[in-house]
């Protein structure tokens, strides 16, 4: 369990001490979304590889926090309560109101924030 109220398990864990994404870095990841009975809502192909500027873009609250726990090459399965996923509203497509979600995320790469090193 995380301190933020969601659960996670490592499907693939990297043992070495390598950096985790931090604010301003670019995280490249793939993920899929399932409901609590393990039925796929969105496949990795539908969601396509993601490029996310850590803490600088608006993505699902649970992913925003969960990605910062990961190292490059890891795959983690998260269970997000609805308030950390799409909340009361859902996504107006396949995710309903107040729906908890299972997200399996693979962190493919991290590019450090280059602006910090140039100052």
N, C-alpha and C positions, 0 to 999 in steps of 0.2 A: 504493500500500500504506500502511496505517496503522501506527503504532508498536505497536498492540495486536494485530496479527496478522490483520487482515481487509483486504479490498480494497474500493475504491469508485470510482465514476465519477459525475460530474455529468451528469444528463440535462437539467436546467434550472438554470442558475447565475445568481445575482444579483450584479452587478458592484459595486454601491454598498456602502460600509462600513455595514452594519447589524448590530444586536446578534445574537448567537447565544444559544441557551438556556443558562442556567447554573443551578446548584443552587437549588431553591426556585421557579423560574419554572414556569409551566404551558405545556407545548408541546401544540399541537393538530395532529395529523397523521393522514394516511391512509397505509396501506401494503398491499402484497400480498406473499405469500410463494410462491416457486417452488422447484423442485428444480434440480439442476445441469444437467438437460437441458431447462430452461426450461418445464417443465410446471407449471401453476398448482396449488398445494396449497390456498391460501386466497386468495379474491378480496378486493378492497377492501370490497366489500359485506358479505361474511361477517365481516370484521374490524371493520367500521363505523368511523367517525371516532373517533380515540383522544384522550383527555385525559390527559396524563401530567405528574405533578409531578416535575420533573427531579431525579434522584438521591434521591428520597424515596419512590419506589414500586418494586416489584419487577417489572421487565419483562426481556425477553431481553437478556442482557449486551451483545451487539453493538449493539442499538438504543440501549441506555442510553448508550453511548459515542458512537455515530454521530450521534445527534440533536444532540449538542453541537457538531458540526462544521458544522451547517447554519444557513442564514439563512431568514427567512420568505420563502415563495414558491419555494424551491428544491425540486427533485426529485433524489434521489440513489439510485443502485442500489448496494447493498452485497452483497458475497459474504462470508458468515460461515462459518468452519469450525464444525463441530458443537459444540465446547466454548464457542463464543460464541453459539450458538443454543439448542437444546434438549438438547444434550449426549447422554450415554449413554442416558438414559431416553426421549427423544422427548417427545411431548405426549399420549400415550395415545389419540390419535385418528388423524390423518393423517400425522404426522411420525414417522419411524422412529428407531431407535437410531443414534447417531453420524452423523446426516445433516447435511451442510453445506447451507446455504440461500442463496438469492438473495432479498433483500428490496428492493423499490422503495418509497421513502418520499417523501411530499410533506409538507413542513412548512407548514401553512396559517396558523398564527398563534402568537405567543408573548405570554403575559401575564406581565409582570415580577412578581417576588415583592414584594408590597406590604408585608409585615411588616418588611422591612429598612428601608424608607423611613420607617416610622412611629416607629421607635425614636429 
